[in-house]
Amino acid sequence: MPLHVPPAPAPALRTVLTALGSPTAVREARTPSLRTADGPVTPELPLPVHVLDPVTGGGVFATRLAGWRFLIHSGGRAVAAAETRLTADGWAFSHFFEGPYIASTELALRQAETLPGRYQPRLLSVPSLYMLTLWLHGDPGADAAAGLPAAADLLVPLAPAPPGIPAHRPHRAGELLPVLTQRVPPAPLLGSPA
């Protein structure tokens, strides 16, 4: 089934287009593949990046929208990614980057296209585990900037995944989140030393 890729906020896209048009921003980026791209580069497949934060030691989590990630394509393939973040003044370009999560994201999106059902793709980051997943939200029309993973949503760990969690294998959020709960250190209580 086709994925319903949510539209990125127009100001977020504009900041990426501006950065791509800036020789200084591209030259100073730590992305050799972007600097040496043959032909035009275009931002595609905008995905909201949500961060999974522990709220308590009891396995309670919250998510927050951290930004939007765009895969930068050249010559029919992703060569880098651009990330934006929300500031007090609105959306701002954050940085370009490359690495294993670029190809892994593309592979996970291709795999998701073959799954039955309709999904809204998002990215879910678990910083304390150095983990990134493709979050296939079961409500394709939902607000891409909000929400928690529902038990029936699918989470596809991207490579490299933490030890013991296979990459590119879809897991129901209701099954994977408890496993992550056991691995994520609890959030410090207010007033306690960090």
N, C-alpha and C positions, 0 to 999 in steps of 0.2 A: 504494500500500500504506500502511496506517496506520503512523505512527511510534510507537515505544515510548518514551514520555517517562518517564524514570526518576523515581521518587519522591525528593523532596528529603529530607534528614534532618529529622525532626520538630522538633528544636530550631531549625533554620534557619528553617523556616516560622513557628514561634512568634515568633521575633524580628521577622519582617516584620509579622505580624498585630499584635503589640504596638506597633510603630512606626506602622502605619496607624491604630491606635486612639488614638494620642497626638496631640492637637491641636498640641502644641509641635513634635513631629517633623515633622508635615505642614506646619505654618505656616513653619518655618525652612528647609524644603527648597527648593532652587532649581528647583522644578518648578511653574510656574504652572498647567499643565494638571491637576496633581494637586490643587492647592489649590482650583481652580474646578470640579472634576469634579461633574457633576450626578448625584446618586444614589449608591448604595453602590459602593465600590471593593473589588476582590478580587484577591489574588495568584494568578496562573495560570501555566501552562507553566514550571515550574521547570527551569532548564538549568544543569548544572555548567559552570563557567567554568575552562578549563584555559589555562595560559600556556605558550607555546612559548619555551624558553630555549636559546640556543646553548651547547653545552658546550665545543667546540673550534672552531678556525678551519677544520676539515676537514669542515664540514657535518654534524656530529653534534649532535643536539638531544635535549633532554629536555622532558617536560611535567610541570607540577605543578598540582594543583588549587588555584585561588585563591579560589574561593567558589561560591555559587549565585546565579543571577539569576532573578528572578520578574518576569514582565510584569504590570503592574497594570492591570486592566480596569475600565472604567466605561462603561455604556451600550453594551455590545457591542464595544468597541474598546480597544486598549491606549493608555493616556494617559501612562504613565510606566513605570519599572522600579525595582525594589528589589534591592540587592545585599547579600549576607551574606558574611562572611569567617570563617575558622577561626582562633580564638585559642587560647592555652594553656588557657583556661577553657571552651572549647567554641565553638559557633557564636554569632556576634554580628551584629546588624544593622550594616551599613556606611553606606549612603546611598541616597537616592532620586535618580533622574535622568531626564531626557528628552533627546530629540534624534533625529537621523536613524537611529541604530541600532535604535530601537524599531520603527518601521514597516518597516525593512529586515529585521529578524528575523522579524516576522510574515509578510512576503512570502516570505522564504526557507523558512519552515516550511510555508506553503501550497504552494509549488512542490515541496517534498520529499514532500508527501503524494501527489503524482501520479507519483512515480518508481517504477519496478518494484523489488521487493526490500523488505526490512524493515531499518530503521535505528533506532539510538538517537541522538537529537539531543543535541549538546553544543555549547558555544561554545569556539572556540580563538582566543586572543588572541596577536598577534605585536606586542608593544609597540614594538620598535625600528622597525617599519614603520608604526606607527599603523594596524594592520589587525586586523579582527575577522572571523572566518569561522564559519559554521554547519558544524560537524563532524558528518557523518553516519556514525556508527560502525557497521560491518557486523555486529556481534554485539549484537543488541538486549537480550540478557540479561546483558551484561558489567557488571562493577562500574563505575558511572559516575564514580567518584572516581579511577580508575587507568587507565593505559595510554597508549600512543603511537598516533598515527594509523598504521593499517596501509596498505600500498600501495593496496589496493582500496577503502579508505574514501573517501568523497566530502567535499570541502571546497568550500563555497559562500561566496565572499567577499561580505561585506555592504557596502552602500553607506554612506558613500563608501569606495571601495577605492583602493589606491595606483595611481599612473599605470601604465598598461600591463597591469593585471590587471582584467579585466572583472568587475563585480559581478553577482551572481545567476546566474552560470554555473557549474554543478557541474564540478569538476576532480577527477580521481583524486588522492589524496594523493601517490602515487608520482610523479605528473607535476608537481604544483604545489610540493611541498616543495623539490625541487632548484632551482626558480626562486627561491624565497624564500631558499634557502641562499646564492645569489649576491648577494642584496641585503642580507642581515642582516650587520651588522658582527660580526667574531669576538669572542668573549668574551675578556677580558684573562686572561693567564696568571697564576697565583698568584705573588705576589711582584713582579709587574711594575707600573709606575705605571699608574693608570687614566686 
